[in-house]
Structure formats: structure tokens, C-alpha cells
Amino acid sequence: MRVELAYGTDGLVVDLPDGATVVRPRHAAAVADVDDCLRAALRTPVAGPPLRELVQRGDRIAVSICDLTRPQPREAMVRALLAELAGVVTDADVTLLVATGTHRGNTPDELRRMLGDLVDRLEVVNHDARDAASLTWCGEHGAGVPVWLNRRWVEADVRITTGFVEPHFFAGFSGGPKLVAPGLAGLDTVLVLHDATRIGDPRATWGVCEGNPVHDDVRAIAAATGVTFALDVVLDAGQQITAAFGGELLAMHSAAREHVRRSAMVAVPEPFDVVVTTNSGFPLDQNLYQAVKGMSAAATVVRPGGLIVMAAECRDGFPEHGDFRAEVTAADTPAALLANIAARERTVPDQWQVQVLARVLETARGGLYTTGLPPADIEAAHLVPVADVGAFVAEAVAEYTARLGRPATVCVLPEGPQTIPYLREDG
């Protein structure tokens, strides 16, 4: 059977065994009029007053937006905000804060691709978690999290989060309060939110927010430090808007993630010997760090001792910025990586992604098809280089069939973490 995988910007067509189980999200149709959809979310919120009632002339407005690793329709969302507030605020009143978390700042060219000519009208600031002068102390919140947030955000009169909601591999769902922390948080805050104990908790996983130690603290920080209004969207496989939600942050996010849960969480009857996955194409598959998400999605339904085959372009490499490369290549085996992390007294940047990857590779073998990394780098990251997805899977199927004495089973997640399969309780 021929399946198109989300890969880079052009996709990747692969030949896989007939009878493979293909699991896709049940996307709603894209909205016919994006502006109408967004304006409706601003005017008829899930909870709380409409946006316009919350803003007064002369207010300083900070808007949190996703960085380039996320396919948020930023320009459309910001234009909708500006249109709704026309006559009340001016462009000079508005600052866009790119919620980078610990990622690198986006370049001027990237910002223009993200925002169009809005970069000429509005002040756009890349958050820098490592710039102490740009942060302000907000106290301890949640389970003892020291909270430093972007000063421009905290000092604004009106604080608006914008994002999109999808399942997240250790925070439950993206969007909503994550646009405050870790998005606009200082490094010390992020390191605590992503420490080995929180990331290692079995409740820190796909689709779980309440009771998830990561998301519990993320919500607590946003609630304690204050968000005036929140706007999130839901996207289809073509990154088009299918729904929009606005209003009071926590109520809005709860409604949005339940909407996504119905489309993205798909039950399967039993685990599979081989799972083929992606990281949803560009921009999510632009580096190996991000591609861990797609492997984590596959790990939910792979049989212990099975095989995960990831297709991720990785045009940005490991990436070279940050500490992921050094951390993931710091030991000879996934077990040794986990032991190193467990032995640390203090979290180091990017160890959380290594912790998740190592945990996946303790369960199953991992192969990687990519045009962005040489084989030696793939092997250094404890993965097997894959030259041809179809041929690699066919060989694995033959191996498992011979070893197990039954036909090997194959699952395909063409859109990677946009679909989260889970084992049906009666499976």
C-alpha cells in the first residue's frame, strides 16, 4: 500500500505492507471564513467578557505568539486582534512577544514569514530565557516553581495569549497557559518545570492535563500571574483553522483541548510490532529535538521490543543551537543517558527531550529517515539510519514474522503527533 507521510514541506510517499493500520486524526473541515471565525471567538468567548470590553484606550498590550517551531497562523490571529480593538488601541500600544521558551530567537526573515508586514507595524520581541535583564521575579507558584517571566509581559496592562492546541507528549496539550510558561519564562523556571521527576511521572503524557505535574504547574503560573484574554485555534493536516476558542484562559483551553481530544485521540485494539511515524512535517520536523514528539506518539502503541521508524526532515539538524546534541550523545546507550539524568542534582537545558527519547528507545528500537543529518549523527543519537522507509519496514516485517511465527503487524501515523493512538481497554 502507498502512504504519503507528512515530511518537510513536500511530503514523502512510501510503499508499506498491505494491511498496515493507518491512523489519522478525524479533522473537522477548515472554516470557510477565517476572519469571521476568529472575530467570533473574540466576541463570544467560552468564558469571561469579550476582548473589547477588557481593553481601554492607552493600555499597553502584550501579545504572546508561538515561535517558528509551531505552525500557528500568527498573522491571521494578530490581525483579528487588531481589527477587534480598532479605535481603542494603536499599533504603538501593541508588542508581540515570541514565546520561544528556551529555543533560539527567530531571525528577521523568519519573523516576516511568520507575520507578514505586521513586522513593519508592530514591535516584535524574541523572548530570551537567558537574559536576566529582560525578566522579572513573580514569586513561587505551583509545586515550588521559582517563576521569572518576561518583563514586558508582566508590566503590560493587557496580556493576551495566542496559540494553537494539539496533543503534547509531556504537557498533555499545547497552547493556552504554555504561552506564558514555559513560553515567556526564564531559564531557571523552565528547568524546574522540565525536571527529571516531573518528566518521568507517568501522568506527564499525551492528553493528560489535570494531575499532570508539568501542566498543573503551568496552569498555576498562568493563573497566579494573570492573563487578560486567551485565543487558541485548532488546525487540520494542511495547517488550516478548523475552530477557534477565546476567553478566560483556563476555561478556554479546557474547551479547546476537549475539542482536539475528540479528533486526535484514536483507540487501537492492540500494540504493533512496527510503527511508522512522522513529526507532522514542517515546521514541526525541522530538527531532531522536535522529532522526539513523533517517536513518543509511536511509543504509545509499539510492542515492547518492537520498532519505531521516524521520517523527519531535520533541515535544522539536531539543531546546533542549544544543548540537545551534547546531551543526547553524552552516553553510549539510552539506559546510560537515563542514569546520567537521574543522578543529576540540577536539570540542564534540553535534558527533558533526551529523557523522553531514551525512555522510548528502552522500549523499542528506533530508525530515522532524514535528509537533514548524516548517518554518523543519527547513530550518535542512538538511532538506526534509514535509507528507504519502505525497504526498511519490509525487512523488519520479515524479521519479526520469522521470529514470532505469525505475521508482523504494522501501524502508520502519517501525521505523527497530530494523532495520538492509545490502546483500547478491551484490546
C-alpha positions as CSV (number, residue, x, y, z in Angstrom):
1,M,0.0,0.0,0.0
2,R,1.2,3.5,-0.7
3,V,1.0,6.1,2.0
4,E,2.0,9.8,2.0
5,L,3.8,10.8,5.1
6,A,4.0,14.4,6.4
7,Y,7.6,15.3,5.8
8,G,9.2,18.7,5.4
9,T,7.0,20.9,3.1
10,D,6.6,18.4,0.3
11,G,5.7,15.1,2.0
12,L,7.1,11.7,1.4
13,V,5.4,8.8,-0.4
14,V,6.3,5.4,0.8
15,D,5.3,1.8,0.0
16,L,4.3,-0.2,3.0
17,P,2.9,-3.7,3.6
18,D,-0.7,-4.3,2.6
19,G,-2.9,-4.5,5.6
20,A,-1.0,-1.9,7.7
21,T,-3.2,0.0,10.1
22,V,-3.2,3.7,9.1
23,V,-4.2,6.0,12.0
24,R,-5.2,9.6,11.2
25,P,-6.9,12.3,13.1
26,R,-10.6,13.0,12.4
27,H,-10.2,16.6,11.4
28,A,-13.2,18.8,11.0
29,A,-13.5,20.8,7.8
30,A,-11.5,24.1,7.6
31,V,-13.6,27.1,8.3
32,A,-14.9,29.0,5.3
33,D,-14.0,32.5,6.6
34,V,-11.0,32.7,8.9
35,D,-11.7,36.3,9.9
36,D,-15.3,35.6,10.9
37,C,-14.2,32.5,12.9
38,L,-11.5,34.5,14.8
39,R,-13.7,37.5,15.4
40,A,-16.5,35.3,16.7
41,A,-14.1,33.8,19.3
42,L,-13.1,37.3,20.4
43,R,-16.7,38.5,20.7
44,T,-18.4,35.3,22.1
45,P,-15.8,33.8,24.4
46,V,-16.1,30.4,26.1
47,A,-16.0,32.3,29.4
48,G,-15.5,35.9,30.6
49,P,-16.2,39.2,28.8
50,P,-15.5,39.8,25.1
51,L,-12.0,41.1,24.4
52,R,-13.1,44.6,23.5
53,E,-14.6,45.1,27.0
54,L,-11.3,44.3,28.6
55,V,-9.2,47.0,26.9
56,Q,-9.2,50.7,27.4
57,R,-7.6,53.5,25.4
58,G,-4.0,53.9,26.3
59,D,-3.5,50.4,27.6
60,R,-0.1,48.8,26.9
61,I,-0.9,45.4,25.2
62,A,1.4,42.4,25.1
63,V,0.5,39.5,22.8
64,S,2.3,36.2,23.2
65,I,2.7,34.2,20.0
66,C,4.4,30.8,19.1
67,D,7.9,30.7,17.7
68,L,8.8,29.2,14.3
69,T,8.7,25.6,15.5
70,R,4.9,25.8,15.6
71,P,2.5,26.1,12.7
72,Q,0.4,28.8,14.4
73,P,-1.4,31.1,11.9
74,R,0.0,34.1,13.7
75,E,-0.6,36.8,11.1
76,A,-4.3,36.0,10.9
77,M,-4.7,35.8,14.6
78,V,-2.9,39.1,15.3
79,R,-4.8,40.9,12.5
80,A,-8.1,39.7,14.1
81,L,-7.0,41.1,17.4
82,L,-6.0,44.5,15.9
83,A,-9.3,44.7,13.9
84,E,-11.3,43.9,17.0
85,L,-9.5,46.6,19.0
86,A,-9.5,49.3,16.2
87,G,-10.3,52.7,17.6
88,V,-9.3,51.7,21.1
89,V,-5.6,50.9,20.6
90,T,-2.9,52.0,18.2
91,D,-0.1,49.9,16.7
92,A,2.2,51.7,19.1
93,D,0.3,50.2,22.1
94,V,1.0,46.6,21.0
95,T,4.0,44.5,21.5
96,L,4.3,40.9,20.1
97,L,6.4,38.6,22.3
98,V,7.6,35.5,20.6
99,A,7.2,32.8,23.2
100,T,10.5,31.0,22.5
101,G,10.9,29.2,25.8
102,T,14.5,28.0,25.7
103,H,14.5,27.9,21.8
104,R,16.6,30.3,19.8
105,G,15.1,33.6,18.8
106,N,13.6,33.9,15.3
107,T,15.6,35.8,12.6
108,P,14.2,38.9,10.9
109,D,13.4,36.8,7.8
110,E,11.6,34.2,9.8
111,L,9.6,36.8,11.6
112,R,8.5,38.3,8.3
113,R,7.4,34.8,7.2
114,M,5.5,34.4,10.4
115,L,3.8,37.8,10.5
116,G,4.0,39.3,7.0
117,D,4.1,43.1,7.0
118,L,2.9,43.3,10.6
119,V,6.7,43.3,11.5
120,D,6.7,46.8,10.0
121,R,3.8,48.0,12.0
122,L,4.3,46.4,15.4
123,E,7.2,46.0,17.8
124,V,8.2,42.3,17.8
125,V,10.4,40.9,20.5
126,N,12.0,37.5,20.8
127,H,11.8,36.3,24.4
128,D,15.2,35.3,25.7
129,A,15.0,33.0,28.7
130,R,18.7,33.5,29.4
131,D,18.6,37.4,29.5
132,A,18.2,38.2,33.2
133,A,17.7,41.9,32.5
134,S,14.6,41.1,30.4
135,L,13.0,39.1,33.2
136,T,11.1,39.9,36.4
137,W,10.5,37.9,39.6
138,C,7.0,36.7,40.1
139,G,7.3,34.5,43.2
140,E,7.0,30.8,43.7
141,H,3.9,29.1,42.2
142,G,2.6,25.6,41.7
143,A,4.7,22.9,43.4
144,G,7.6,25.2,44.4
145,V,8.4,26.6,40.9
146,P,10.5,29.8,41.0
147,V,8.8,32.0,38.4
148,W,10.7,34.5,36.3
149,L,8.7,35.9,33.4
150,N,9.4,38.3,30.6
151,R,9.3,41.9,32.0
152,R,7.4,43.3,29.0
153,W,4.7,40.7,29.5
154,V,4.3,41.3,33.3
155,E,4.3,45.1,33.0
156,A,1.7,45.2,30.3
157,D,-1.8,46.4,31.1
158,V,-3.4,43.8,28.9
159,R,-1.8,40.4,28.4
160,I,-3.2,38.2,25.5
161,T,-2.0,34.7,24.7
162,T,-2.5,33.3,21.2
163,G,-1.6,29.8,20.1
164,F,-2.9,26.5,18.8
165,V,-3.9,23.3,20.6
166,E,-2.6,19.9,19.8
167,P,-1.7,16.9,22.0
168,H,1.7,17.3,23.7
169,F,4.0,14.5,24.8
170,F,4.6,15.5,28.4
171,A,2.3,18.6,28.9
172,G,-0.9,16.9,27.8
173,F,-1.9,19.6,25.3
174,S,-0.1,22.6,23.8
175,G,-1.5,26.1,23.7
176,G,-3.2,28.1,26.4
177,P,-1.1,28.6,29.5
178,K,2.0,27.3,27.9
179,L,2.2,30.6,26.1
180,V,3.1,32.1,29.5
181,A,5.3,29.4,30.9
182,P,7.5,28.0,29.6
183,G,7.0,30.3,26.6
184,L,7.8,33.6,28.3
185,A,9.6,32.1,31.3
186,G,13.2,32.4,32.5
187,L,15.6,29.5,32.2
188,D,15.5,28.7,35.9
189,T,11.7,28.4,35.7
190,V,11.8,26.2,32.6
191,L,14.4,23.9,34.2
192,V,12.2,23.2,37.2
193,L,9.1,22.7,35.1
194,H,11.1,20.2,33.0
195,D,13.0,18.4,35.7
196,A,13.5,14.7,35.7
197,T,10.9,14.0,38.3
198,R,8.1,15.8,36.5
199,I,9.0,14.5,33.1
200,G,9.4,10.9,34.5
201,D,5.9,11.0,36.1
202,P,3.6,8.6,34.2
203,R,0.9,11.3,34.2
204,A,3.2,13.7,32.3
205,T,2.0,12.3,28.9
206,W,-0.3,12.8,25.9
207,G,-3.8,14.1,26.6
208,V,-3.5,14.5,30.4
209,C,-3.6,17.9,32.0
210,E,-5.2,17.7,35.4
211,G,-3.0,15.6,37.6
212,N,-0.1,16.1,35.2
213,P,2.7,17.6,37.3
214,V,4.0,19.6,34.3
215,H,0.7,21.1,33.3
216,D,-0.6,21.5,36.8
217,D,2.3,23.9,37.4
218,V,2.0,25.6,34.0
219,R,-1.7,26.4,34.8
220,A,-0.8,27.6,38.3
221,I,1.8,30.0,37.0
222,A,-0.6,31.5,34.4
223,A,-3.4,31.8,36.9
224,A,-1.2,33.5,39.5
225,T,0.4,36.0,37.2
226,G,-2.6,36.9,35.2
227,V,-3.8,36.6,31.5
228,T,-6.4,39.1,30.3
229,F,-7.7,37.1,27.4
230,A,-6.6,34.0,25.5
231,L,-7.2,33.0,21.9
232,D,-6.4,29.5,20.6
233,V,-7.1,27.7,17.3
234,V,-7.3,24.1,16.1
235,L,-5.7,23.2,12.8
236,D,-6.1,20.4,10.2
237,A,-3.4,18.5,8.4
238,G,-3.0,21.4,6.0
239,Q,-2.5,23.8,8.9
240,Q,-5.8,25.4,8.2
241,I,-8.1,26.6,11.0
242,T,-11.0,24.3,11.8
243,A,-12.1,26.0,15.1
244,A,-11.2,28.9,17.3
245,F,-11.7,29.5,21.1
246,G,-11.4,32.7,23.1
247,G,-11.9,34.0,26.6
248,E,-10.7,33.4,30.1
249,L,-7.5,31.3,29.8
250,L,-8.2,28.1,31.7
251,A,-11.9,27.7,30.6
252,M,-11.0,28.5,27.0
253,H,-8.1,26.0,27.0
254,S,-10.2,23.3,28.6
255,A,-12.9,23.6,25.9
256,A,-10.3,23.7,23.1
257,R,-8.4,20.6,24.3
258,E,-11.6,18.6,24.6
259,H,-12.4,19.5,21.0
260,V,-8.9,18.3,20.0
261,R,-9.2,15.2,22.1
262,R,-12.2,14.1,20.0
263,S,-10.3,14.4,16.8
264,A,-6.8,13.5,17.7
265,M,-7.0,10.6,20.2
266,V,-7.7,7.3,18.4
267,A,-8.1,3.9,20.0
268,V,-6.4,0.8,18.6
269,P,-7.1,-2.8,19.8
270,E,-3.5,-4.0,20.4
271,P,0.1,-2.9,20.1
272,F,2.1,-3.2,16.9
273,D,5.4,-4.8,16.0
274,V,6.4,-1.9,13.7
275,V,5.1,1.7,13.9
276,V,5.9,4.2,11.2
277,T,5.6,7.8,12.3
278,T,6.5,11.4,11.4
279,N,6.7,14.8,13.2
280,S,3.8,16.3,11.2
281,G,6.0,17.9,8.5
282,F,7.5,21.4,8.6
283,P,7.8,23.3,10.8
284,L,7.4,20.6,13.5
285,D,10.0,18.3,11.9
286,Q,12.7,20.9,11.3
287,N,15.1,19.3,13.8
288,L,15.7,16.1,15.7
289,Y,14.9,17.7,19.1
290,Q,11.3,18.3,17.9
291,A,11.1,14.9,16.2
292,V,11.2,13.2,19.6
293,K,7.5,14.0,19.8
294,G,6.6,11.8,16.8
295,M,8.6,9.0,18.3
296,S,6.9,9.4,21.6
297,A,3.5,9.2,19.8
298,A,4.5,5.9,18.2
299,A,5.7,4.6,21.5
300,T,2.2,4.6,22.9
301,V,1.3,1.6,20.6
302,V,4.5,-0.2,19.8
303,R,5.0,-3.6,21.3
304,P,7.9,-3.9,23.7
305,G,10.9,-4.9,21.7
306,G,9.3,-3.6,18.5
307,L,10.5,-1.0,16.0
308,I,9.7,2.7,15.5
309,V,10.5,4.2,12.1
310,M,10.6,8.0,12.1
311,A,10.5,10.2,9.0
312,A,11.6,13.8,9.8
313,E,13.4,16.2,7.5
314,C,15.5,17.8,10.3
315,R,16.6,20.7,8.0
316,D,17.9,22.4,11.1
317,G,19.9,19.4,12.2
318,F,19.9,18.4,15.9
319,P,19.8,21.6,16.0
320,E,23.2,23.1,16.5
321,H,21.9,25.7,19.0
322,G,21.0,24.6,22.5
323,D,22.3,21.5,24.3
324,F,20.4,18.7,22.8
325,R,23.2,17.4,20.6
326,A,25.7,17.3,23.5
327,E,23.1,15.7,25.8
328,V,21.8,13.0,23.5
329,T,25.4,11.9,22.5
330,A,26.7,12.0,26.1
331,A,26.5,8.3,26.8
332,D,26.7,5.1,24.8
333,T,23.2,3.7,25.5
334,P,19.7,5.0,26.2
335,A,19.9,3.4,29.7
336,A,23.1,5.2,30.4
337,L,21.5,8.5,29.4
338,L,18.7,7.9,31.8
339,A,21.1,7.0,34.6
340,N,23.1,10.3,34.0
341,I,19.9,12.3,34.1
342,A,18.7,10.6,37.3
343,A,22.0,11.2,39.0
344,R,21.9,15.0,38.5
345,E,21.2,17.4,41.2
346,R,20.2,20.1,38.8
347,T,18.3,20.0,35.5
348,V,20.3,21.1,32.4
349,P,18.8,22.5,29.2
350,D,17.3,20.0,26.8
351,Q,17.7,17.0,29.1
352,W,13.9,16.5,29.1
353,Q,13.9,15.7,25.4
354,V,16.8,13.3,25.8
355,Q,14.9,11.7,28.8
356,V,11.8,11.1,26.7
357,L,13.8,9.8,23.7
358,A,15.9,7.4,25.9
359,R,12.7,6.1,27.6
360,V,11.2,5.4,24.1
361,L,14.4,3.6,23.0
362,E,14.4,1.5,26.1
363,T,11.0,0.1,24.9
364,A,11.7,-0.2,21.1
365,R,14.4,0.2,18.5
366,G,14.3,3.4,16.6
367,G,15.1,4.1,12.9
368,L,15.3,7.5,11.3
369,Y,14.8,8.6,7.7
370,T,16.0,12.1,7.2
371,T,17.7,14.3,4.6
372,G,19.0,16.7,7.3
373,L,21.5,14.6,9.2
374,P,24.3,12.3,8.1
375,P,24.3,8.6,9.2
376,A,27.0,9.2,11.8
377,D,25.0,11.8,13.5
378,I,21.9,9.6,13.5
379,E,23.9,6.7,15.1
380,A,25.3,9.1,17.7
381,A,21.7,9.8,18.7
382,H,21.1,6.1,19.3
383,L,19.0,5.7,16.2
384,V,19.5,3.5,13.1
385,P,19.9,5.4,9.7
386,V,17.1,4.5,7.3
387,A,17.9,5.0,3.6
388,D,14.5,3.8,2.3
389,V,11.4,3.7,4.6
390,G,9.6,1.1,2.6
391,A,12.5,-1.3,2.2
392,F,13.5,-0.9,5.9
393,V,9.9,-1.7,7.1
394,A,9.7,-4.7,4.7
395,E,12.9,-6.1,6.1
396,A,11.7,-5.6,9.7
397,V,8.4,-7.2,8.9
398,A,10.1,-10.3,7.5
399,E,12.4,-10.4,10.6
400,Y,9.5,-10.2,13.1
401,T,7.3,-12.6,11.2
402,A,10.1,-15.2,11.2
403,R,10.9,-14.7,14.8
404,L,7.4,-14.6,16.2
405,G,5.9,-17.3,14.0
406,R,3.0,-15.0,12.9
407,P,2.5,-12.1,10.5
408,A,4.1,-9.0,11.9
409,T,1.8,-6.0,12.5
410,V,2.4,-2.5,11.2
411,C,0.8,0.8,12.2
412,V,1.3,4.1,10.3
413,L,0.9,7.6,11.8
414,P,1.2,9.7,8.6
415,E,0.7,13.0,10.6
416,G,2.8,11.9,13.6
417,P,1.8,13.6,16.9
418,Q,-1.3,15.2,15.3
419,T,-2.8,11.8,16.0
420,I,-2.2,10.0,19.4
421,P,-3.2,6.4,19.3
422,Y,-3.9,4.6,22.5
423,L,-4.7,1.0,23.5
424,R,-8.4,0.4,23.9
425,E,-9.0,-1.0,27.4
426,D,-10.7,-4.1,26.0
427,G,-8.0,-4.7,23.4
